[in-house]
């Protein structure tokens, strides 16, 4: 994305930023407004490390709790695509 969009997002290049659900929605709205493509995938420092190790050939496993919604399904599919086995507790809201 362009420096102008980064400024609008109040973000800096090459840094990770944690965002609340409200902030996340604002980020997606700005990206959509600027016709930016984005992907939804699993993440977080532990998951990112596990996925990286799996991509280097390690056998990896994650025990996690997820919500029973679209984000939970995306998370599980992302782990499957990266060859990470999992034990999951699904939370029903």
C-alpha positions in Angstrom: 0.0 0.0 0.0 1.1 3.6 -0.5 2.6 5.9 2.2 -0.6 8.0 2.0 -2.8 5.0 2.9 -0.4 4.0 5.7 -0.7 7.6 7.1 -4.5 7.3 6.8 -4.3 4.0 8.7 -2.0 5.6 11.3 0.4 2.8 10.7 4.1 2.6 9.8 5.7 0.2 7.3 7.4 -3.0 8.5 5.7 -2.9 11.9 3.1 -5.1 13.5 0.1 -3.3 15.2 -2.4 -5.0 17.4 -6.0 -3.8 16.7 -9.3 -4.1 18.6 -12.2 -5.4 16.6 -13.5 -1.8 16.1 -10.0 -0.7 14.8 -9.8 -3.8 12.6 -13.1 -2.9 11.0 -11.9 0.7 10.5 -8.7 -0.6 8.8 -10.7 -2.8 6.5 -13.0 0.1 5.6 -10.0 2.3 4.7 -8.4 -0.5 2.6 -11.7 -1.1 0.7 -12.1 2.6 0.1 -8.7 2.7 -1.5 -9.3 -0.4 -3.6 -6.6 -2.4 -1.7 -6.7 -6.2 -1.8 -6.4 -7.9 1.5 -6.5 -11.5 2.8 -8.0 -12.9 6.0 -5.9 -15.5 7.7 -4.9 -16.9 11.0 -2.3 -14.8 12.9 -0.9 -13.7 16.2 2.7 -14.2 17.3 2.4 -17.8 18.4 0.4 -18.8 15.3 2.8 -16.9 13.0 5.8 -18.7 14.6 4.1 -22.1 14.3 3.2 -21.5 10.6 6.8 -20.3 9.9 8.2 -23.5 11.5 5.8 -25.6 9.5 6.8 -24.0 6.3 10.4 -25.0 7.1 9.4 -28.6 7.4 8.7 -28.9 11.2 5.7 -30.9 12.4 3.6 -28.4 14.2 0.5 -28.5 16.4 -1.6 -25.8 17.9 -4.2 -26.1 20.7 -6.6 -23.3 20.5 -10.1 -22.0 21.2 -12.0 -20.3 18.4 -15.4 -18.8 18.0 -18.1 -20.6 16.0 -18.3 -18.0 13.2 -16.6 -17.1 9.9 -13.4 -15.9 11.5 -13.1 -19.3 13.3 -13.6 -21.2 10.1 -11.0 -19.0 8.3 -8.5 -19.6 11.2 -9.0 -23.4 10.9 -8.7 -23.4 7.1 -5.5 -21.3 7.3 -3.9 -23.8 9.7 -4.9 -26.7 7.5 -3.4 -25.0 4.4 -0.1 -24.5 6.3 -0.1 -28.2 7.5 -0.5 -27.3 11.1 -2.4 -30.0 13.1 -4.7 -28.7 15.8 -6.9 -29.5 18.7 -9.8 -27.0 18.9 -12.4 -25.9 21.4 -15.2 -24.1 19.6 -16.9 -21.4 21.6 -20.6 -20.9 21.0 -21.8 -17.3 21.7 
